[in-house]
């Protein structure tokens, strides 16, 4: 049975886009969506670049508003930033699990390109680790050490 998962961040141009791409890469049977509280006009160029570096093309992704999903049922709604958690809309249908996992949003940092790319890569890698653990434990049902590095 397919799981429906909605990932929400502030602007849907980085965190939720990366998490969506990873979950889809882990299992194409999952129905994964990403959205933002106030979506940006497009996916951040650094987000696209750092995902290309790991072989995942999200260049055709578009940003979406969380409000467009409020009438749909989900197995998981996961907010990825404190702002998204605080401003998450009310969902009218069944939401089986509501989670909050706070990640640093690199799109709000002003720095030079080299430092920004390093930060985007770190966030990408943190999201990979976190969502691989989520997938293994919540979707596949495996027990896993809390360190996230074990192959249990």
Chimera marker file (.cmm) of the C-alpha trace (Angstrom):
<marker_set name="trace">
<marker id="1" x="0.000" y="0.000" z="0.000" r="1" g="1" b="0" radius="0.5"/>
<marker id="2" x="1.327" y="3.409" z="-0.978" r="1" g="1" b="0" radius="0.5"/>
<marker id="3" x="1.929" y="6.079" z="1.674" r="1" g="1" b="0" radius="0.5"/>
<marker id="4" x="0.979" y="9.698" z="1.052" r="1" g="1" b="0" radius="0.5"/>
<marker id="5" x="3.492" y="12.169" z="2.461" r="1" g="1" b="0" radius="0.5"/>
<marker id="6" x="3.412" y="15.978" z="2.413" r="1" g="1" b="0" radius="0.5"/>
<marker id="7" x="6.589" y="17.905" z="3.261" r="1" g="1" b="0" radius="0.5"/>
<marker id="8" x="6.192" y="21.567" z="4.157" r="1" g="1" b="0" radius="0.5"/>
<marker id="9" x="8.771" y="24.322" z="4.576" r="1" g="1" b="0" radius="0.5"/>
<marker id="10" x="8.502" y="28.105" z="4.422" r="1" g="1" b="0" radius="0.5"/>
<marker id="11" x="9.032" y="28.685" z="0.687" r="1" g="1" b="0" radius="0.5"/>
<marker id="12" x="9.201" y="25.247" z="-0.996" r="1" g="1" b="0" radius="0.5"/>
<marker id="13" x="12.404" y="26.160" z="-2.827" r="1" g="1" b="0" radius="0.5"/>
<marker id="14" x="14.891" y="24.072" z="-0.848" r="1" g="1" b="0" radius="0.5"/>
<marker id="15" x="14.185" y="21.901" z="2.220" r="1" g="1" b="0" radius="0.5"/>
<marker id="16" x="10.921" y="20.279" z="1.180" r="1" g="1" b="0" radius="0.5"/>
<marker id="17" x="12.079" y="19.937" z="-2.437" r="1" g="1" b="0" radius="0.5"/>
<marker id="18" x="15.187" y="18.017" z="-1.329" r="1" g="1" b="0" radius="0.5"/>
<marker id="19" x="13.242" y="15.804" z="1.081" r="1" g="1" b="0" radius="0.5"/>
<marker id="20" x="10.623" y="15.064" z="-1.596" r="1" g="1" b="0" radius="0.5"/>
<marker id="21" x="13.314" y="14.113" z="-4.111" r="1" g="1" b="0" radius="0.5"/>
<marker id="22" x="15.057" y="11.797" z="-1.672" r="1" g="1" b="0" radius="0.5"/>
<marker id="23" x="11.875" y="10.007" z="-0.583" r="1" g="1" b="0" radius="0.5"/>
<marker id="24" x="10.877" y="9.470" z="-4.210" r="1" g="1" b="0" radius="0.5"/>
<marker id="25" x="14.361" y="8.114" z="-4.951" r="1" g="1" b="0" radius="0.5"/>
<marker id="26" x="14.081" y="5.631" z="-2.073" r="1" g="1" b="0" radius="0.5"/>
<marker id="27" x="10.732" y="4.204" z="-3.203" r="1" g="1" b="0" radius="0.5"/>
<marker id="28" x="8.753" y="5.138" z="-6.314" r="1" g="1" b="0" radius="0.5"/>
<marker id="29" x="5.586" y="3.697" z="-4.773" r="1" g="1" b="0" radius="0.5"/>
<marker id="30" x="5.392" y="6.573" z="-2.291" r="1" g="1" b="0" radius="0.5"/>
<marker id="31" x="3.125" y="9.508" z="-3.106" r="1" g="1" b="0" radius="0.5"/>
<marker id="32" x="5.301" y="12.413" z="-1.995" r="1" g="1" b="0" radius="0.5"/>
<marker id="33" x="4.451" y="16.088" z="-2.299" r="1" g="1" b="0" radius="0.5"/>
<marker id="34" x="6.222" y="19.233" z="-1.147" r="1" g="1" b="0" radius="0.5"/>
<marker id="35" x="4.827" y="22.675" z="-0.462" r="1" g="1" b="0" radius="0.5"/>
<marker id="36" x="5.569" y="25.986" z="1.183" r="1" g="1" b="0" radius="0.5"/>
<marker id="37" x="3.671" y="28.291" z="3.498" r="1" g="1" b="0" radius="0.5"/>
<marker id="38" x="4.538" y="31.185" z="1.151" r="1" g="1" b="0" radius="0.5"/>
<marker id="39" x="6.071" y="29.523" z="-1.920" r="1" g="1" b="0" radius="0.5"/>
<marker id="40" x="8.928" y="31.152" z="-3.789" r="1" g="1" b="0" radius="0.5"/>
<marker id="41" x="8.517" y="31.801" z="-7.502" r="1" g="1" b="0" radius="0.5"/>
<marker id="42" x="10.829" y="28.883" z="-8.370" r="1" g="1" b="0" radius="0.5"/>
<marker id="43" x="13.089" y="26.235" z="-6.867" r="1" g="1" b="0" radius="0.5"/>
<marker id="44" x="16.373" y="27.754" z="-5.703" r="1" g="1" b="0" radius="0.5"/>
<marker id="45" x="19.201" y="27.346" z="-8.242" r="1" g="1" b="0" radius="0.5"/>
<marker id="46" x="21.573" y="26.044" z="-5.539" r="1" g="1" b="0" radius="0.5"/>
<marker id="47" x="18.992" y="23.424" z="-4.528" r="1" g="1" b="0" radius="0.5"/>
<marker id="48" x="18.870" y="22.185" z="-8.116" r="1" g="1" b="0" radius="0.5"/>
<marker id="49" x="22.670" y="22.208" z="-8.372" r="1" g="1" b="0" radius="0.5"/>
<marker id="50" x="23.374" y="20.257" z="-5.165" r="1" g="1" b="0" radius="0.5"/>
<marker id="51" x="20.748" y="17.650" z="-6.033" r="1" g="1" b="0" radius="0.5"/>
<marker id="52" x="22.291" y="17.243" z="-9.504" r="1" g="1" b="0" radius="0.5"/>
<marker id="53" x="25.582" y="16.521" z="-7.724" r="1" g="1" b="0" radius="0.5"/>
<marker id="54" x="23.998" y="13.388" z="-6.209" r="1" g="1" b="0" radius="0.5"/>
<marker id="55" x="22.339" y="12.356" z="-9.470" r="1" g="1" b="0" radius="0.5"/>
<marker id="56" x="18.816" y="13.641" z="-8.793" r="1" g="1" b="0" radius="0.5"/>
<marker id="57" x="17.338" y="16.080" z="-11.309" r="1" g="1" b="0" radius="0.5"/>
<marker id="58" x="14.740" y="18.424" z="-9.826" r="1" g="1" b="0" radius="0.5"/>
<marker id="59" x="15.153" y="21.149" z="-12.448" r="1" g="1" b="0" radius="0.5"/>
<marker id="60" x="11.555" y="20.722" z="-13.634" r="1" g="1" b="0" radius="0.5"/>
<marker id="61" x="10.047" y="20.910" z="-10.138" r="1" g="1" b="0" radius="0.5"/>
<marker id="62" x="7.743" y="23.800" z="-9.366" r="1" g="1" b="0" radius="0.5"/>
<marker id="63" x="6.938" y="25.395" z="-6.035" r="1" g="1" b="0" radius="0.5"/>
<marker id="64" x="3.508" y="24.851" z="-4.521" r="1" g="1" b="0" radius="0.5"/>
<marker id="65" x="1.476" y="26.308" z="-1.644" r="1" g="1" b="0" radius="0.5"/>
<marker id="66" x="0.581" y="24.162" z="1.357" r="1" g="1" b="0" radius="0.5"/>
<marker id="67" x="-2.982" y="25.506" z="1.217" r="1" g="1" b="0" radius="0.5"/>
<marker id="68" x="-3.628" y="23.664" z="-2.050" r="1" g="1" b="0" radius="0.5"/>
<marker id="69" x="-3.356" y="20.333" z="-0.172" r="1" g="1" b="0" radius="0.5"/>
<marker id="70" x="-5.625" y="21.025" z="2.839" r="1" g="1" b="0" radius="0.5"/>
<marker id="71" x="-8.505" y="18.885" z="1.573" r="1" g="1" b="0" radius="0.5"/>
<marker id="72" x="-6.370" y="15.814" z="0.836" r="1" g="1" b="0" radius="0.5"/>
<marker id="73" x="-5.681" y="12.898" z="3.223" r="1" g="1" b="0" radius="0.5"/>
<marker id="74" x="-2.075" y="12.089" z="4.177" r="1" g="1" b="0" radius="0.5"/>
<marker id="75" x="-0.292" y="9.390" z="6.102" r="1" g="1" b="0" radius="0.5"/>
<marker id="76" x="2.390" y="11.902" z="7.084" r="1" g="1" b="0" radius="0.5"/>
<marker id="77" x="2.590" y="15.668" z="7.128" r="1" g="1" b="0" radius="0.5"/>
<marker id="78" x="6.102" y="16.754" z="8.047" r="1" g="1" b="0" radius="0.5"/>
<marker id="79" x="7.110" y="20.369" z="8.598" r="1" g="1" b="0" radius="0.5"/>
<marker id="80" x="10.800" y="21.071" z="8.033" r="1" g="1" b="0" radius="0.5"/>
<marker id="81" x="11.231" y="24.550" z="9.491" r="1" g="1" b="0" radius="0.5"/>
<marker id="82" x="10.004" y="26.297" z="12.626" r="1" g="1" b="0" radius="0.5"/>
<marker id="83" x="8.128" y="28.832" z="10.513" r="1" g="1" b="0" radius="0.5"/>
<marker id="84" x="6.295" y="26.105" z="8.618" r="1" g="1" b="0" radius="0.5"/>
<marker id="85" x="5.454" y="24.346" z="11.860" r="1" g="1" b="0" radius="0.5"/>
<marker id="86" x="4.079" y="27.553" z="13.388" r="1" g="1" b="0" radius="0.5"/>
<marker id="87" x="2.092" y="28.570" z="10.282" r="1" g="1" b="0" radius="0.5"/>
<marker id="88" x="1.008" y="25.164" z="8.975" r="1" g="1" b="0" radius="0.5"/>
<marker id="89" x="-2.598" y="25.294" z="7.736" r="1" g="1" b="0" radius="0.5"/>
<marker id="90" x="-5.341" y="23.109" z="9.171" r="1" g="1" b="0" radius="0.5"/>
<marker id="91" x="-5.924" y="19.969" z="7.129" r="1" g="1" b="0" radius="0.5"/>
<marker id="92" x="-9.575" y="19.020" z="6.727" r="1" g="1" b="0" radius="0.5"/>
<marker id="93" x="-9.174" y="15.303" z="5.986" r="1" g="1" b="0" radius="0.5"/>
<marker id="94" x="-7.384" y="12.484" z="7.682" r="1" g="1" b="0" radius="0.5"/>
<marker id="95" x="-3.792" y="13.105" z="8.703" r="1" g="1" b="0" radius="0.5"/>
<marker id="96" x="-2.467" y="9.974" z="10.375" r="1" g="1" b="0" radius="0.5"/>
<marker id="97" x="0.896" y="11.371" z="11.520" r="1" g="1" b="0" radius="0.5"/>
<marker id="98" x="1.973" y="14.989" z="11.988" r="1" g="1" b="0" radius="0.5"/>
<marker id="99" x="5.720" y="15.474" z="12.501" r="1" g="1" b="0" radius="0.5"/>
<marker id="100" x="8.051" y="18.429" z="12.856" r="1" g="1" b="0" radius="0.5"/>
<marker id="101" x="11.726" y="18.084" z="11.924" r="1" g="1" b="0" radius="0.5"/>
<marker id="102" x="13.575" y="21.408" z="12.033" r="1" g="1" b="0" radius="0.5"/>
<marker id="103" x="16.355" y="21.999" z="9.515" r="1" g="1" b="0" radius="0.5"/>
<marker id="104" x="18.364" y="25.138" z="8.828" r="1" g="1" b="0" radius="0.5"/>
<marker id="105" x="17.137" y="26.843" z="5.672" r="1" g="1" b="0" radius="0.5"/>
<marker id="106" x="20.157" y="27.900" z="3.601" r="1" g="1" b="0" radius="0.5"/>
<marker id="107" x="18.031" y="30.136" z="1.368" r="1" g="1" b="0" radius="0.5"/>
<marker id="108" x="17.798" y="32.774" z="4.100" r="1" g="1" b="0" radius="0.5"/>
<marker id="109" x="21.584" y="33.109" z="4.502" r="1" g="1" b="0" radius="0.5"/>
<marker id="110" x="23.464" y="35.904" z="2.749" r="1" g="1" b="0" radius="0.5"/>
<marker id="111" x="26.989" y="34.784" z="1.928" r="1" g="1" b="0" radius="0.5"/>
<marker id="112" x="29.269" y="34.302" z="-1.051" r="1" g="1" b="0" radius="0.5"/>
<marker id="113" x="28.512" y="31.564" z="-3.571" r="1" g="1" b="0" radius="0.5"/>
<marker id="114" x="31.187" y="29.154" z="-2.334" r="1" g="1" b="0" radius="0.5"/>
<marker id="115" x="30.023" y="29.296" z="1.285" r="1" g="1" b="0" radius="0.5"/>
<marker id="116" x="26.368" y="29.057" z="0.266" r="1" g="1" b="0" radius="0.5"/>
<marker id="117" x="27.063" y="25.949" z="-1.805" r="1" g="1" b="0" radius="0.5"/>
<marker id="118" x="28.821" y="24.355" z="1.181" r="1" g="1" b="0" radius="0.5"/>
<marker id="119" x="25.790" y="25.132" z="3.356" r="1" g="1" b="0" radius="0.5"/>
<marker id="120" x="23.344" y="23.783" z="0.751" r="1" g="1" b="0" radius="0.5"/>
<marker id="121" x="25.414" y="20.590" z="0.499" r="1" g="1" b="0" radius="0.5"/>
<marker id="122" x="25.413" y="20.165" z="4.272" r="1" g="1" b="0" radius="0.5"/>
<marker id="123" x="21.640" y="20.624" z="4.455" r="1" g="1" b="0" radius="0.5"/>
<marker id="124" x="21.201" y="18.214" z="1.521" r="1" g="1" b="0" radius="0.5"/>
<marker id="125" x="23.299" y="15.595" z="3.305" r="1" g="1" b="0" radius="0.5"/>
<marker id="126" x="21.479" y="16.146" z="6.615" r="1" g="1" b="0" radius="0.5"/>
<marker id="127" x="18.133" y="15.709" z="4.869" r="1" g="1" b="0" radius="0.5"/>
<marker id="128" x="19.381" y="12.522" z="3.188" r="1" g="1" b="0" radius="0.5"/>
<marker id="129" x="20.434" y="11.037" z="6.528" r="1" g="1" b="0" radius="0.5"/>
<marker id="130" x="17.228" y="12.079" z="8.267" r="1" g="1" b="0" radius="0.5"/>
<marker id="131" x="14.851" y="10.927" z="5.566" r="1" g="1" b="0" radius="0.5"/>
<marker id="132" x="16.667" y="7.668" z="4.927" r="1" g="1" b="0" radius="0.5"/>
<marker id="133" x="16.190" y="6.920" z="8.620" r="1" g="1" b="0" radius="0.5"/>
<marker id="134" x="12.527" y="8.001" z="8.380" r="1" g="1" b="0" radius="0.5"/>
<marker id="135" x="12.026" y="5.756" z="5.349" r="1" g="1" b="0" radius="0.5"/>
<marker id="136" x="13.667" y="2.735" z="6.956" r="1" g="1" b="0" radius="0.5"/>
<marker id="137" x="11.844" y="3.018" z="10.272" r="1" g="1" b="0" radius="0.5"/>
<marker id="138" x="8.447" y="4.495" z="9.380" r="1" g="1" b="0" radius="0.5"/>
<marker id="139" x="7.836" y="3.144" z="5.887" r="1" g="1" b="0" radius="0.5"/>
<marker id="140" x="9.767" y="-0.136" z="5.849" r="1" g="1" b="0" radius="0.5"/>
<marker id="141" x="9.292" y="-0.780" z="9.581" r="1" g="1" b="0" radius="0.5"/>
<marker id="142" x="12.919" y="-1.569" z="10.405" r="1" g="1" b="0" radius="0.5"/>
<marker id="143" x="14.379" y="-0.953" z="13.805" r="1" g="1" b="0" radius="0.5"/>
<marker id="144" x="17.296" y="1.396" z="13.571" r="1" g="1" b="0" radius="0.5"/>
<marker id="145" x="19.927" y="2.691" z="15.924" r="1" g="1" b="0" radius="0.5"/>
<marker id="146" x="19.375" y="6.358" z="16.757" r="1" g="1" b="0" radius="0.5"/>
<marker id="147" x="22.778" y="7.222" z="15.293" r="1" g="1" b="0" radius="0.5"/>
<marker id="148" x="21.342" y="6.767" z="11.785" r="1" g="1" b="0" radius="0.5"/>
<marker id="149" x="24.557" y="5.145" z="10.556" r="1" g="1" b="0" radius="0.5"/>
<marker id="150" x="23.861" y="1.539" z="11.448" r="1" g="1" b="0" radius="0.5"/>
<marker id="151" x="22.554" y="-0.977" z="8.937" r="1" g="1" b="0" radius="0.5"/>
<marker id="152" x="20.045" y="-2.696" z="11.202" r="1" g="1" b="0" radius="0.5"/>
<link id1="1" id2="2" r="1" g="1" b="0" radius="0.2"/>
<link id1="2" id2="3" r="1" g="1" b="0" radius="0.2"/>
<link id1="3" id2="4" r="1" g="1" b="0" radius="0.2"/>
<link id1="4" id2="5" r="1" g="1" b="0" radius="0.2"/>
<link id1="5" id2="6" r="1" g="1" b="0" radius="0.2"/>
<link id1="6" id2="7" r="1" g="1" b="0" radius="0.2"/>
<link id1="7" id2="8" r="1" g="1" b="0" radius="0.2"/>
<link id1="8" id2="9" r="1" g="1" b="0" radius="0.2"/>
<link id1="9" id2="10" r="1" g="1" b="0" radius="0.2"/>
<link id1="10" id2="11" r="1" g="1" b="0" radius="0.2"/>
<link id1="11" id2="12" r="1" g="1" b="0" radius="0.2"/>
<link id1="12" id2="13" r="1" g="1" b="0" radius="0.2"/>
<link id1="13" id2="14" r="1" g="1" b="0" radius="0.2"/>
<link id1="14" id2="15" r="1" g="1" b="0" radius="0.2"/>
<link id1="15" id2="16" r="1" g="1" b="0" radius="0.2"/>
<link id1="16" id2="17" r="1" g="1" b="0" radius="0.2"/>
<link id1="17" id2="18" r="1" g="1" b="0" radius="0.2"/>
<link id1="18" id2="19" r="1" g="1" b="0" radius="0.2"/>
<link id1="19" id2="20" r="1" g="1" b="0" radius="0.2"/>
<link id1="20" id2="21" r="1" g="1" b="0" radius="0.2"/>
<link id1="21" id2="22" r="1" g="1" b="0" radius="0.2"/>
<link id1="22" id2="23" r="1" g="1" b="0" radius="0.2"/>
<link id1="23" id2="24" r="1" g="1" b="0" radius="0.2"/>
<link id1="24" id2="25" r="1" g="1" b="0" radius="0.2"/>
<link id1="25" id2="26" r="1" g="1" b="0" radius="0.2"/>
<link id1="26" id2="27" r="1" g="1" b="0" radius="0.2"/>
<link id1="27" id2="28" r="1" g="1" b="0" radius="0.2"/>
<link id1="28" id2="29" r="1" g="1" b="0" radius="0.2"/>
<link id1="29" id2="30" r="1" g="1" b="0" radius="0.2"/>
<link id1="30" id2="31" r="1" g="1" b="0" radius="0.2"/>
<link id1="31" id2="32" r="1" g="1" b="0" radius="0.2"/>
<link id1="32" id2="33" r="1" g="1" b="0" radius="0.2"/>
<link id1="33" id2="34" r="1" g="1" b="0" radius="0.2"/>
<link id1="34" id2="35" r="1" g="1" b="0" radius="0.2"/>
<link id1="35" id2="36" r="1" g="1" b="0" radius="0.2"/>
<link id1="36" id2="37" r="1" g="1" b="0" radius="0.2"/>
<link id1="37" id2="38" r="1" g="1" b="0" radius="0.2"/>
<link id1="38" id2="39" r="1" g="1" b="0" radius="0.2"/>
<link id1="39" id2="40" r="1" g="1" b="0" radius="0.2"/>
<link id1="40" id2="41" r="1" g="1" b="0" radius="0.2"/>
<link id1="41" id2="42" r="1" g="1" b="0" radius="0.2"/>
<link id1="42" id2="43" r="1" g="1" b="0" radius="0.2"/>
<link id1="43" id2="44" r="1" g="1" b="0" radius="0.2"/>
<link id1="44" id2="45" r="1" g="1" b="0" radius="0.2"/>
<link id1="45" id2="46" r="1" g="1" b="0" radius="0.2"/>
<link id1="46" id2="47" r="1" g="1" b="0" radius="0.2"/>
<link id1="47" id2="48" r="1" g="1" b="0" radius="0.2"/>
<link id1="48" id2="49" r="1" g="1" b="0" radius="0.2"/>
<link id1="49" id2="50" r="1" g="1" b="0" radius="0.2"/>
<link id1="50" id2="51" r="1" g="1" b="0" radius="0.2"/>
<link id1="51" id2="52" r="1" g="1" b="0" radius="0.2"/>
<link id1="52" id2="53" r="1" g="1" b="0" radius="0.2"/>
<link id1="53" id2="54" r="1" g="1" b="0" radius="0.2"/>
<link id1="54" id2="55" r="1" g="1" b="0" radius="0.2"/>
<link id1="55" id2="56" r="1" g="1" b="0" radius="0.2"/>
<link id1="56" id2="57" r="1" g="1" b="0" radius="0.2"/>
<link id1="57" id2="58" r="1" g="1" b="0" radius="0.2"/>
<link id1="58" id2="59" r="1" g="1" b="0" radius="0.2"/>
<link id1="59" id2="60" r="1" g="1" b="0" radius="0.2"/>
<link id1="60" id2="61" r="1" g="1" b="0" radius="0.2"/>
<link id1="61" id2="62" r="1" g="1" b="0" radius="0.2"/>
<link id1="62" id2="63" r="1" g="1" b="0" radius="0.2"/>
<link id1="63" id2="64" r="1" g="1" b="0" radius="0.2"/>
<link id1="64" id2="65" r="1" g="1" b="0" radius="0.2"/>
<link id1="65" id2="66" r="1" g="1" b="0" radius="0.2"/>
<link id1="66" id2="67" r="1" g="1" b="0" radius="0.2"/>
<link id1="67" id2="68" r="1" g="1" b="0" radius="0.2"/>
<link id1="68" id2="69" r="1" g="1" b="0" radius="0.2"/>
<link id1="69" id2="70" r="1" g="1" b="0" radius="0.2"/>
<link id1="70" id2="71" r="1" g="1" b="0" radius="0.2"/>
<link id1="71" id2="72" r="1" g="1" b="0" radius="0.2"/>
<link id1="72" id2="73" r="1" g="1" b="0" radius="0.2"/>
<link id1="73" id2="74" r="1" g="1" b="0" radius="0.2"/>
<link id1="74" id2="75" r="1" g="1" b="0" radius="0.2"/>
<link id1="75" id2="76" r="1" g="1" b="0" radius="0.2"/>
<link id1="76" id2="77" r="1" g="1" b="0" radius="0.2"/>
<link id1="77" id2="78" r="1" g="1" b="0" radius="0.2"/>
<link id1="78" id2="79" r="1" g="1" b="0" radius="0.2"/>
<link id1="79" id2="80" r="1" g="1" b="0" radius="0.2"/>
<link id1="80" id2="81" r="1" g="1" b="0" radius="0.2"/>
<link id1="81" id2="82" r="1" g="1" b="0" radius="0.2"/>
<link id1="82" id2="83" r="1" g="1" b="0" radius="0.2"/>
<link id1="83" id2="84" r="1" g="1" b="0" radius="0.2"/>
<link id1="84" id2="85" r="1" g="1" b="0" radius="0.2"/>
<link id1="85" id2="86" r="1" g="1" b="0" radius="0.2"/>
<link id1="86" id2="87" r="1" g="1" b="0" radius="0.2"/>
<link id1="87" id2="88" r="1" g="1" b="0" radius="0.2"/>
<link id1="88" id2="89" r="1" g="1" b="0" radius="0.2"/>
<link id1="89" id2="90" r="1" g="1" b="0" radius="0.2"/>
<link id1="90" id2="91" r="1" g="1" b="0" radius="0.2"/>
<link id1="91" id2="92" r="1" g="1" b="0" radius="0.2"/>
<link id1="92" id2="93" r="1" g="1" b="0" radius="0.2"/>
<link id1="93" id2="94" r="1" g="1" b="0" radius="0.2"/>
<link id1="94" id2="95" r="1" g="1" b="0" radius="0.2"/>
<link id1="95" id2="96" r="1" g="1" b="0" radius="0.2"/>
<link id1="96" id2="97" r="1" g="1" b="0" radius="0.2"/>
<link id1="97" id2="98" r="1" g="1" b="0" radius="0.2"/>
<link id1="98" id2="99" r="1" g="1" b="0" radius="0.2"/>
<link id1="99" id2="100" r="1" g="1" b="0" radius="0.2"/>
<link id1="100" id2="101" r="1" g="1" b="0" radius="0.2"/>
<link id1="101" id2="102" r="1" g="1" b="0" radius="0.2"/>
<link id1="102" id2="103" r="1" g="1" b="0" radius="0.2"/>
<link id1="103" id2="104" r="1" g="1" b="0" radius="0.2"/>
<link id1="104" id2="105" r="1" g="1" b="0" radius="0.2"/>
<link id1="105" id2="106" r="1" g="1" b="0" radius="0.2"/>
<link id1="106" id2="107" r="1" g="1" b="0" radius="0.2"/>
<link id1="107" id2="108" r="1" g="1" b="0" radius="0.2"/>
<link id1="108" id2="109" r="1" g="1" b="0" radius="0.2"/>
<link id1="109" id2="110" r="1" g="1" b="0" radius="0.2"/>
<link id1="110" id2="111" r="1" g="1" b="0" radius="0.2"/>
<link id1="111" id2="112" r="1" g="1" b="0" radius="0.2"/>
<link id1="112" id2="113" r="1" g="1" b="0" radius="0.2"/>
<link id1="113" id2="114" r="1" g="1" b="0" radius="0.2"/>
<link id1="114" id2="115" r="1" g="1" b="0" radius="0.2"/>
<link id1="115" id2="116" r="1" g="1" b="0" radius="0.2"/>
<link id1="116" id2="117" r="1" g="1" b="0" radius="0.2"/>
<link id1="117" id2="118" r="1" g="1" b="0" radius="0.2"/>
<link id1="118" id2="119" r="1" g="1" b="0" radius="0.2"/>
<link id1="119" id2="120" r="1" g="1" b="0" radius="0.2"/>
<link id1="120" id2="121" r="1" g="1" b="0" radius="0.2"/>
<link id1="121" id2="122" r="1" g="1" b="0" radius="0.2"/>
<link id1="122" id2="123" r="1" g="1" b="0" radius="0.2"/>
<link id1="123" id2="124" r="1" g="1" b="0" radius="0.2"/>
<link id1="124" id2="125" r="1" g="1" b="0" radius="0.2"/>
<link id1="125" id2="126" r="1" g="1" b="0" radius="0.2"/>
<link id1="126" id2="127" r="1" g="1" b="0" radius="0.2"/>
<link id1="127" id2="128" r="1" g="1" b="0" radius="0.2"/>
<link id1="128" id2="129" r="1" g="1" b="0" radius="0.2"/>
<link id1="129" id2="130" r="1" g="1" b="0" radius="0.2"/>
<link id1="130" id2="131" r="1" g="1" b="0" radius="0.2"/>
<link id1="131" id2="132" r="1" g="1" b="0" radius="0.2"/>
<link id1="132" id2="133" r="1" g="1" b="0" radius="0.2"/>
<link id1="133" id2="134" r="1" g="1" b="0" radius="0.2"/>
<link id1="134" id2="135" r="1" g="1" b="0" radius="0.2"/>
<link id1="135" id2="136" r="1" g="1" b="0" radius="0.2"/>
<link id1="136" id2="137" r="1" g="1" b="0" radius="0.2"/>
<link id1="137" id2="138" r="1" g="1" b="0" radius="0.2"/>
<link id1="138" id2="139" r="1" g="1" b="0" radius="0.2"/>
<link id1="139" id2="140" r="1" g="1" b="0" radius="0.2"/>
<link id1="140" id2="141" r="1" g="1" b="0" radius="0.2"/>
<link id1="141" id2="142" r="1" g="1" b="0" radius="0.2"/>
<link id1="142" id2="143" r="1" g="1" b="0" radius="0.2"/>
<link id1="143" id2="144" r="1" g="1" b="0" radius="0.2"/>
<link id1="144" id2="145" r="1" g="1" b="0" radius="0.2"/>
<link id1="145" id2="146" r="1" g="1" b="0" radius="0.2"/>
<link id1="146" id2="147" r="1" g="1" b="0" radius="0.2"/>
<link id1="147" id2="148" r="1" g="1" b="0" radius="0.2"/>
<link id1="148" id2="149" r="1" g="1" b="0" radius="0.2"/>
<link id1="149" id2="150" r="1" g="1" b="0" radius="0.2"/>
<link id1="150" id2="151" r="1" g="1" b="0" radius="0.2"/>
<link id1="151" id2="152" r="1" g="1" b="0" radius="0.2"/>
</marker_set>
